[in-house]
């Protein structure tokens, strides 16, 4: 599991806005890790063996 996913369970954000902010961080991180990949977010998660934070 990703660090963000683990932290989101510990923190347990109650507001949708907070969850969206964390998801945005993960989106940017996956793009950075894959060097600006043109893959969709879903495909980047699959390639990195991660789950979205909102599922």
LINFENLIN-V158983 format. One record per backbone hydrogen bond with DSSP energy under -0.5 kcal/mol. NH is the residue of the N-H (numbers start at 1). CO is the residue of the C=O. If there is no record, write none. Layout:
# LINFENLIN-V158983
nh={NH | NH}
co={CO | CO}
This chain:
# LINFENLIN-V158983
nh={6 | 7 | 8 | 9 | 10 | 11 | 12 | 18 | 19 | 20 | 21 | 22 | 23 | 24 | 25 | 26 | 27 | 28 | 29 | 30 | 31 | 32 | 33 | 34 | 35 | 36 | 37 | 44 | 45 | 46 | 47 | 48 | 49 | 50 | 55}
co={2 | 3 | 4 | 5 | 6 | 7 | 8 | 15 | 15 | 16 | 17 | 18 | 19 | 20 | 21 | 22 | 23 | 24 | 25 | 26 | 27 | 28 | 29 | 30 | 32 | 31 | 31 | 40 | 41 | 42 | 43 | 44 | 46 | 45 | 53}
